[in-house]
Amino acid sequence: MKFDGILDLLSLCNLMELGNVLSEATYHVGGLPSYQRHQLIQARLLCRKLVGWLGATFEFISNDGQSVDLKSDIHMFYLARQAKALVAYKTSVAMAGSLQQGCSPEAVREAVDRCFFGNVDFQKQWDSIKSWVPDTLAWPSGHTNKVLLRRVPLPFVGRYFIFPCEVATEWSQYHSRCIHRGDQ
């Protein structure tokens, strides 16, 4: 597999990760209907498992010969760049005077913050691109990695994110409330 193929898969995964940010319903009273929210949750879980499997199956080597982690060094970097580019795009739309009601640059940034609350790897990459002025959603040219099949794949348990206990507890309580209300 070539790095361009990995980027294609990560682009699809980023679309799922940013689904709430991209959905127009997020910026309306009531937000996403519960069935759409749950569909996006399932899609994100599948994508995270795919990224976990890719990281366990392939080794990624940077231009300077260093081994890099697919999830924290490549995927979260790419996701942070695309999220920042979305916020920048919304800023340029606002400056042009064609802003959609309720969907300000601040609202988009808040949606990004909600999506990645507790994700230390995302936050680290977001902070690392603070000075970058977005001009594209694409992976930076010249920033490629070699993709090598591991001789012995790493153990893959199907997990991707390890959330702090508080986030897991909040999610569990939220999910319980949804089931109790019938929002499955």
N, C-alpha and C positions, 0 to 999 in steps of 0.2 A: 504494500500500500504506500502511496506517495503522500507527502504532507498536504498537497492540495485536496486530496480525498478526505483527509482528516478534517481540514477546514470546512469542506462541504457538510460533513456530518455535524461539526460544531455549530455551523450556521443554522442548521435545522434545530439543534438543541437550544441555541440562543433565542430563536423565535419562540420556543415553548417557555423558556425561562422568562422572557420579556412579554409573554402573552397578556398578563394583566396590565402592563404598562401600555401596550399597543392597542388594547381593546377600548373602543369609544365608550362602552358602557361603564368602565371604571370611573369616568369623570362625570357621571350623571348620578342623581340622587338614587340611592338603592344599590348602585354598583352593578357588578356582574350578577346575573341570575345564578343561583346556587348550582344548577346542573352544569353551567359553563365553567364555573369556578372549579368544580370537581373534575370535569374533563381536563382542564389545564393542569390540575394537580397530578392526575394520572399520566398525562403526557410528559410532564417534567420528571416524574419518577422513572418512566421508561428511558428518557434521554439520559438521566443521571446514571442509570444502570449501564447504558451503552457506553458512556464515557468511562465508567469504572472498568468495564470489560476491556475497552481499548487500551486503557492505561496498564492493565494487568497483562495484556497480550503483546503489546508493542513497547519498545523503548524509544525514547525521543532524545536526540542529541542536538544541541545547539550549534550554531556556526563556529563557536570557539571550542567545540569538542566536549562540552559539559553535558552530563545527563540532566534532563529537565523533567519535572513532573507534569503529566498531561493536565490533571485537574487544576492544580494551584498555579502553575507557571504558564500554561498555554490557554486552557479553557477560560479560567477566570480573567486572564488578561484580555482575551478577545471579547468576552462578555462585558467587561468594564468599559472597553473602548466603544462597543456598540451602544451600551446604555448612555455613555457620555455623549455620543454622537446624536442620540435621540433627543436628549435635553438641549443640545446646541441647535438642532434643527427646529425644535419648538420655539427656542429663543428667536431664531431668524424669522420664523413665521409670525411671531408676535410683533417683531419690529416692522414687518411688512404690513401689519394691520389686518391680517386675515386669520386671527386667532379664533379657534372653536370655543364656544362658551364652556367654561368650567375646565378647560384643558390648557392651563397656563404653563409656562416653563417650570414654575414652582410646583404646580400640581404633578407634573411629570416627574420632577426630581423626588417629590414625596412618594410617588408610586414606586420609583426605583428603590428608595430607602426601605419601604415596606417589603418589597419583594426579597431584598437581600439582608434583612435584619438578622443579625447573629451569624452571618457568613463571613468569617474572619478572612478567608482567602480572597473573596470578592473585595472586601474593604481594603485589604492590602494593595490589590491591583488598582482599585479606584484611586487610592492615595498616590500610587506611583505614576499616574498619568495626569496629575493635577495641572501641570503646565502645558499639556498637549491641547492644542486647539483643533477640535475635530473638523475634518474635511471629507471624511469618508467612513462608511461602515466596514470597509475592507480590512483585512489583515495587513499590517505594514509591509510594504515591499522590501525585500532584502533581509527580512527577519524570518528566515526559514529554518526548519529543523529536519534532520534526517529521521526517518522512521524505520526502525529495525524490528524484525520479529524476535521476540525474546526466545532464547533457547529453552528456557524453562519459565513458563508463565508464572507471574506472581499469583498468590492465592486471591481469588475473587469471591467475595461474599455477597455481592450485589448491593453493597452500601456505598454511598457516595459522600453525603454530607454527614458530619457528626455535629449535631447542634448542642449548644450548652443545655444543661438540664432545664433551665428556666424556659427556654424556647420550646423544648419538647413537651414540657408540662403545659405551657400555654396552648400549644397545638392540640394536645390531647383534650384539654378542657373545651376548646373551640369546637373540635370535632364532635365531642359528646353533646354539646348544645345543639349542633346542627342535626344530629341524629334524633335527639329528643324532640326538636321542632318538626322533624320530618323533611329536612333539607337534603337528604341523601342524594 
